[in-house]
Amino acid sequence: MKPEVVDLERADAAAPAAASALPRLRSNISIGITAEDGPDAPCKEPAIPVSKSAYKTEHCVKENIRIAAETYGLETLAFFTLTFAKPTFSAKCAQQRMNSLLTNIIRKRYGNRYLGVLERHESGAIHFHFVIHVGRDIRSGFNWTLAQLACDAAKRREFHKARQLWRAAAGDSESGEFLRKEWSFWREARNRYRWLGRCQLVPIRSTAEAVARYTGGYIAKHMQHRRKEDKGVRLVRTGKGMRWVNSHIAFVSPKARLFRRKLAAFAAQPHIQASGVREYADMKRVFGQKWGYHLLIPILSMPLDYYATSEEARADGVDVPAGSVDIRIERNYDNEESRRFDATERRMRVARSLFVPRKEQEPDIPWGAHYVGEREAEAAL
């Protein structure tokens, strides 16, 4: 039987920038720095502000892939890259086409054991990366050296040589025969879906942590090139068979603990209690769906008289020695006017640190440490 390999010529002609190397642990794909930029070049700022939920989504992608590798076995997972025959810049159009592909092909062929991430290139073109459970071992007998040489040949547009190298990389074992059948299937699928470009399905070369970091990093990379119309676009598609962790989480950190304590102090105020707030779910019922946005400054400006660690105290603008624990603060006001003045100053400090650009922030605004690095935070304090 004549072996079948991936047809790289058509895909690379449509999306030459998508011909990337195999997943590796040390691949740097999130900061957008090229060799010409140099190591000291600044990162590109997102076109629109990045929400905290994006970082939670990235964490969930990494955790779901890690658990999938432990549950199904890393040798049964494949890294699948899908591009469009013609560059697609509309996120809505890309999602419609991907939903059609998921419904009619991917779910029917691989079940619900998949996880896909949308990525927008620097040029603005959209493509997708998937981690799919194929149900059998596809790593055994696969020649990684020849596969890397095939990728290099495709970048040089030596397509005939690349096809020969892919054919040799798959090997003559059962896993190699399975891969060749999959490649043949996706070549035929491109005849049905004319908008499909490169369809590259390969085994995972390194560890579960490596592919988790590699795939999750595409979310950070997408944020560097996202557009205003990308707001609300679904970045991740997860089948039920690879969904263990969702984004309904809260990070465990000194600043997160500080916010939760301030939220509790805010909700404990008599006039807030009188409005009917008794638990966390009541905040949405009383103040609306976007209560976290509209009440952010009043919550962060709540005074606290106790901090468990120096990190919490410094994040709240209290200058204490590093490493201090069980910190208690006494606030004595001569009159009601001084108390109101202190509360107003606290709110203004929080407002400036939240909405003033980082370069224009005053160095004596401690809450700005929440949005800069640790070294800058220590310098500000």
C-alpha positions as CSV (number, residue, x, y, z in Angstrom):
1,M,0.0,0.0,0.0
2,K,1.4,3.4,-1.0
3,P,1.9,5.6,2.1
4,E,0.1,8.9,2.2
5,V,1.4,12.1,3.8
6,V,0.3,15.6,4.5
7,D,0.0,17.9,1.5
8,L,1.9,20.9,2.8
9,E,2.1,22.8,-0.6
10,R,-1.5,24.1,-0.6
11,A,-1.5,25.0,3.1
12,D,1.8,26.9,3.0
13,A,0.8,28.8,-0.1
14,A,-2.3,30.0,1.7
15,A,-0.7,30.6,5.2
16,P,3.1,30.6,5.1
17,A,3.4,32.1,8.5
18,A,1.6,29.2,10.1
19,A,4.3,26.6,9.3
20,S,5.7,26.3,12.8
21,A,7.9,23.8,14.5
22,L,6.7,21.0,16.7
23,P,5.5,21.9,20.3
24,R,8.4,22.3,22.7
25,L,8.8,23.3,26.3
26,R,11.0,26.4,25.8
27,S,9.1,27.9,22.8
28,N,8.7,31.6,23.3
29,I,5.3,32.4,21.7
30,S,3.7,34.9,24.1
31,I,5.8,38.1,24.2
32,G,5.9,38.9,20.5
33,I,9.7,39.6,20.3
34,T,11.6,38.6,17.2
35,A,15.3,38.1,16.6
36,E,15.4,41.6,15.0
37,D,13.9,43.2,18.1
38,G,16.5,41.9,20.5
39,P,16.0,40.7,24.0
40,D,15.5,44.1,25.5
41,A,12.7,45.2,23.1
42,P,9.4,46.1,24.9
43,C,6.4,43.8,24.6
44,K,3.5,45.0,22.3
45,E,0.6,46.4,24.2
46,P,-2.8,44.9,23.5
47,A,-5.1,46.9,21.3
48,I,-7.8,46.9,24.0
49,P,-7.4,46.3,27.8
50,V,-7.0,42.6,28.8
51,S,-9.4,41.4,31.3
52,K,-8.5,39.3,34.3
53,S,-10.6,36.5,32.9
54,A,-8.1,35.9,30.1
55,Y,-5.5,34.9,32.6
56,K,-8.0,32.5,34.2
57,T,-8.8,31.1,30.8
58,E,-5.1,30.4,30.1
59,H,-4.8,28.7,33.5
60,C,-7.8,26.5,32.8
61,V,-6.4,25.5,29.4
62,K,-3.1,24.4,30.9
63,E,-4.8,22.5,33.7
64,N,-7.2,20.7,31.4
65,I,-4.4,19.6,29.1
66,R,-2.3,18.4,32.0
67,I,-5.2,16.4,33.4
68,A,-6.0,15.0,30.0
69,A,-2.4,13.7,29.6
70,E,-2.7,12.0,33.0
71,T,-6.1,10.5,32.3
72,Y,-5.8,9.4,28.7
73,G,-2.0,9.2,28.3
74,L,0.2,11.6,26.5
75,E,0.8,9.1,23.6
76,T,-2.9,9.3,22.7
77,L,-3.0,13.1,22.3
78,A,-2.4,14.9,19.1
79,F,-1.6,18.5,18.4
80,F,-3.8,19.7,15.5
81,T,-3.4,23.0,13.7
82,L,-6.1,24.4,11.4
83,T,-5.7,27.4,9.1
84,F,-7.9,28.9,6.4
85,A,-7.3,28.7,2.7
86,K,-7.7,32.4,2.4
87,P,-6.7,34.7,5.3
88,T,-9.8,35.2,7.5
89,F,-9.8,38.4,9.6
90,S,-13.4,38.3,10.9
91,A,-13.7,36.5,14.2
92,K,-17.4,35.9,13.6
93,C,-16.8,34.2,10.3
94,A,-14.0,32.1,11.7
95,Q,-16.2,31.0,14.6
96,Q,-19.1,30.0,12.3
97,R,-16.8,27.9,10.1
98,M,-15.2,26.3,13.1
99,N,-18.6,25.5,14.6
100,S,-19.5,23.8,11.4
101,L,-16.3,21.7,11.4
102,L,-16.7,20.7,15.1
103,T,-20.3,19.6,14.5
104,N,-19.9,17.7,11.3
105,I,-16.4,16.3,11.5
106,I,-14.4,16.6,14.7
107,R,-17.1,15.5,17.2
108,K,-18.1,12.7,15.0
109,R,-14.6,11.4,14.4
110,Y,-12.9,12.1,17.8
111,G,-15.9,12.5,20.1
112,N,-15.9,15.2,22.8
113,R,-12.3,14.8,23.8
114,Y,-10.8,18.0,22.3
115,L,-9.6,21.4,23.3
116,G,-9.2,24.2,20.8
117,V,-7.7,27.7,21.1
118,L,-8.3,30.6,18.7
119,E,-5.3,32.7,17.8
120,R,-5.0,35.9,15.8
121,H,-1.6,36.4,14.0
122,E,0.2,39.7,13.9
123,S,-1.2,40.2,10.4
124,G,-4.7,39.8,11.8
125,A,-5.4,36.4,10.2
126,I,-7.1,33.9,12.5
127,H,-6.3,30.2,12.9
128,F,-6.9,27.5,15.5
129,H,-4.8,25.0,17.6
130,F,-6.3,21.9,19.0
131,V,-5.2,19.1,21.4
132,I,-7.3,16.0,20.5
133,H,-7.5,12.6,22.0
134,V,-7.3,10.2,19.1
135,G,-7.9,7.0,21.1
136,R,-4.6,5.2,20.4
137,D,-0.9,5.5,20.7
138,I,0.6,7.7,17.9
139,R,4.0,8.4,19.4
140,S,5.6,5.0,19.0
141,G,7.8,4.8,16.0
142,F,7.4,8.4,15.1
143,N,10.8,10.0,14.0
144,W,11.0,13.5,15.5
145,T,14.2,14.3,13.8
146,L,12.7,13.7,10.3
147,A,9.6,15.6,11.3
148,Q,11.6,18.6,12.3
149,L,13.5,18.4,9.0
150,A,10.1,18.3,7.2
151,C,9.0,21.5,8.9
152,D,12.2,23.2,7.9
153,A,11.9,22.0,4.3
154,A,8.3,23.4,4.2
155,K,9.5,26.8,5.4
156,R,12.0,26.8,2.6
157,R,9.1,25.9,0.3
158,E,10.8,22.6,-0.7
159,F,7.5,20.8,-0.7
160,H,8.5,17.6,-2.5
161,K,11.3,17.0,0.0
162,A,8.9,17.8,2.9
163,R,6.4,15.2,1.8
164,Q,9.1,12.6,1.6
165,L,10.3,13.5,5.1
166,W,6.8,13.3,6.5
167,R,6.3,9.9,4.9
168,A,9.5,8.7,6.5
169,A,8.8,10.3,9.9
170,A,5.5,8.4,10.3
171,G,7.3,5.1,10.1
172,D,6.0,1.7,9.1
173,S,4.3,0.7,12.4
174,E,0.6,0.7,13.1
175,S,0.7,4.2,14.6
176,G,2.4,5.4,11.4
177,E,-0.3,3.8,9.3
178,F,-3.0,5.4,11.5
179,L,-1.4,8.8,11.0
180,R,-1.2,8.4,7.2
181,K,-4.9,7.6,7.2
182,E,-5.7,10.7,9.3
183,W,-3.7,12.9,7.0
184,S,-5.5,11.4,4.0
185,F,-8.9,12.0,5.6
186,W,-8.1,15.7,6.2
187,R,-6.9,16.2,2.7
188,E,-10.3,14.9,1.5
189,A,-12.0,17.1,4.0
190,R,-10.5,20.1,2.4
191,N,-12.3,19.2,-0.8
192,R,-15.6,19.4,1.1
193,Y,-14.7,22.5,3.0
194,R,-13.0,24.7,0.5
195,W,-12.2,27.3,3.2
196,L,-9.9,24.9,5.0
197,G,-6.1,25.5,4.6
198,R,-3.4,23.6,6.5
199,C,-4.6,20.6,8.6
200,Q,-1.6,19.3,10.4
201,L,-2.1,16.5,13.0
202,V,1.1,15.4,14.8
203,P,1.9,13.6,18.0
204,I,3.1,15.5,21.0
205,R,6.8,15.5,21.3
206,S,7.6,16.4,24.9
207,T,5.8,16.4,28.2
208,A,2.3,17.3,29.3
209,E,3.5,20.4,31.0
210,A,5.3,21.5,27.8
211,V,2.2,21.2,25.5
212,A,0.0,22.8,28.2
213,R,2.3,25.8,28.4
214,Y,2.6,25.8,24.6
215,T,-1.2,25.8,24.0
216,G,-2.1,28.1,26.9
217,G,0.5,30.6,25.6
218,Y,-1.5,31.1,22.4
219,I,-4.1,33.0,24.5
220,A,-1.4,35.4,25.7
221,K,-0.2,35.7,22.1
222,H,-3.7,36.4,20.8
223,M,-4.0,39.2,23.3
224,Q,-1.0,41.0,21.7
225,H,-2.9,41.2,18.4
226,R,-6.5,41.2,19.4
227,R,-8.9,43.8,17.9
228,K,-11.8,45.7,19.3
229,E,-14.3,43.4,17.5
230,D,-12.7,40.5,19.4
231,K,-14.4,41.5,22.6
232,G,-16.7,38.7,23.6
233,V,-15.2,36.2,21.2
234,R,-14.8,32.7,22.5
235,L,-11.1,31.9,22.7
236,V,-11.3,28.3,23.9
237,R,-13.5,25.4,22.8
238,T,-13.5,22.4,25.1
239,G,-15.3,19.2,24.7
240,K,-17.0,17.5,27.7
241,G,-14.3,14.8,27.7
242,M,-11.5,17.3,28.3
243,R,-13.3,19.7,30.7
244,W,-12.3,19.3,34.3
245,V,-11.4,22.9,35.2
246,N,-13.5,26.0,34.4
247,S,-12.8,29.7,34.8
248,H,-15.1,30.1,37.9
249,I,-12.0,30.3,40.1
250,A,-10.2,32.9,42.2
251,F,-6.4,33.0,42.4
252,V,-4.8,32.5,45.8
253,S,-2.5,35.5,46.4
254,P,-2.0,38.2,48.9
255,K,-3.7,40.8,46.7
256,A,-6.7,38.5,46.0
257,R,-7.1,37.8,49.7
258,L,-6.9,41.5,50.4
259,F,-9.7,42.2,47.9
260,R,-11.9,39.5,49.4
261,R,-11.4,40.9,52.9
262,K,-12.2,44.4,51.7
263,L,-15.3,43.1,49.9
264,A,-16.4,41.5,53.2
265,A,-15.9,44.8,55.0
266,F,-17.8,46.6,52.3
267,A,-20.8,44.2,52.6
268,A,-20.7,44.4,56.4
269,Q,-21.6,48.1,56.4
270,P,-25.1,48.8,57.9
271,H,-26.5,50.6,54.8
272,I,-25.3,47.7,52.6
273,Q,-26.8,45.1,55.0
274,A,-30.1,47.1,54.9
275,S,-30.2,46.8,51.2
276,G,-30.5,43.0,51.5
277,V,-26.9,41.8,51.0
278,R,-26.4,38.7,53.2
279,E,-24.1,36.6,50.9
280,Y,-22.0,36.9,47.8
281,A,-24.8,36.0,45.4
282,D,-26.8,39.0,46.8
283,M,-24.3,41.5,45.3
284,K,-25.5,40.7,41.8
285,R,-29.1,40.8,42.8
286,V,-28.9,44.2,44.6
287,F,-26.2,46.1,42.5
288,G,-26.6,44.5,39.1
289,Q,-24.5,42.2,37.0
290,K,-21.5,44.6,36.8
291,W,-21.3,45.3,40.5
292,G,-17.6,44.5,40.5
293,Y,-16.9,47.2,38.0
294,H,-19.1,49.9,39.4
295,L,-18.2,49.3,43.1
296,L,-14.4,48.6,42.6
297,I,-13.2,51.9,44.0
298,P,-15.5,51.9,47.1
299,I,-14.5,48.3,47.8
300,L,-10.8,48.9,47.5
301,S,-11.0,52.1,49.6
302,M,-12.4,50.2,52.6
303,P,-10.0,50.6,55.6
304,L,-8.7,47.4,57.4
305,D,-7.2,47.2,60.8
306,Y,-5.5,43.8,60.4
307,Y,-3.2,42.3,57.8
308,A,-2.0,38.7,58.0
309,T,1.3,39.4,56.1
310,S,3.4,42.3,54.9
311,E,2.5,41.6,51.3
312,E,-1.2,42.3,52.1
313,A,-0.3,45.5,54.1
314,R,2.0,46.8,51.4
315,A,-0.6,46.2,48.7
316,D,-3.0,48.3,50.7
317,G,-0.5,51.2,51.1
318,V,0.7,50.4,54.6
319,D,4.5,50.7,54.9
320,V,5.7,47.8,57.1
321,P,9.0,45.9,57.2
322,A,9.2,42.9,54.9
323,G,8.3,39.6,56.4
324,S,6.0,41.1,59.1
325,V,3.0,39.0,60.2
326,D,-0.1,39.7,62.3
327,I,-0.1,43.5,61.6
328,R,-2.7,45.6,63.4
329,I,-3.4,49.1,62.5
330,E,-5.0,51.8,64.7
331,R,-6.7,54.7,63.1
332,N,-7.5,57.6,65.4
333,Y,-9.5,60.6,64.1
334,D,-9.9,63.8,65.9
335,N,-13.3,64.4,64.4
336,E,-15.7,63.3,61.7
337,E,-14.1,65.6,59.1
338,S,-10.7,64.1,59.4
339,R,-12.2,60.6,59.0
340,R,-14.0,61.7,55.8
341,F,-10.8,63.3,54.5
342,D,-8.8,60.1,55.1
343,A,-11.5,58.1,53.3
344,T,-11.5,60.5,50.3
345,E,-7.7,60.5,50.0
346,R,-7.8,56.7,50.1
347,R,-10.4,56.6,47.3
348,M,-8.4,59.1,45.2
349,R,-5.2,57.1,45.6
350,V,-7.0,54.0,44.4
351,A,-8.5,55.8,41.5
352,R,-5.2,57.2,40.3
353,S,-3.5,53.9,40.5
354,L,-6.2,52.2,38.6
355,F,-6.8,54.6,35.8
356,V,-3.7,56.7,35.4
357,P,-1.1,55.2,32.9
358,R,1.7,53.4,34.5
359,K,4.4,55.9,33.4
360,E,2.4,58.8,34.8
361,Q,1.7,57.2,38.2
362,E,3.1,59.1,41.2
363,P,5.8,57.0,42.9
364,D,4.1,57.4,46.3
365,I,0.9,55.5,45.2
366,P,1.3,52.1,46.9
367,W,-1.8,50.5,45.4
368,G,-0.1,50.9,42.0
369,A,2.0,48.0,43.1
370,H,-0.9,45.8,42.2
371,Y,-0.4,46.6,38.5
372,V,3.4,46.7,38.3
373,G,6.2,44.2,39.1
374,E,7.4,43.3,42.6
375,R,10.6,45.3,42.2
376,E,8.6,48.4,41.2
377,A,6.3,47.8,44.1
378,E,9.2,47.8,46.6
379,A,10.7,50.9,45.0
380,A,7.3,52.7,45.3
381,L,7.1,51.8,49.0
